[in-house]
Amino acid sequence: LCFCPDSTSVIREMLRVCRPGGTVLLGELNPDVPWQWWRRLKAAFRKGSFQGASWHRPRDLLTALAASGCQPYWIGRAIFAPPLNIQNRLHWRTATEWVGARLWSWAGAYYAVKGIKMPR
């Protein structure tokens, strides 16, 4: 959704093709963590692939799902490793994910919300 100029119309189209009682899942970049700070800074200087990207907070997407006729649910966050190209980072992935999810639950690089399409 961060690359769509009108995220509301995208969500409405997802719901249009979803059957009543079906699930819509939205995965989005977390705008409040160091992973995205660097991308936002580069975009401000017209560099990188995130120029023109929109940054949605979880509450915004939960509100958009509710406004579009869904029962919204919070799923969670993922990717708690620092955005560094460290050799053997995958070796430490299990530990950083476990610690990050418990101590810094707000700091996951990605988050997901879902909506259940309500019958009309």
Buried (B, 14 or more C-beta within 10 A) or exposed (E): BBEEEEBEEBBBEBBEEBEEEEEBEBEBBBBBBEBBEEBEEBBEEEEBEBEEBBBBEBEBBBEBBEEBBBEBBEEEBBBBBBBEEEEEEEEEEEEBBEEBBEEEEEBBBBBBBBBBBEEE
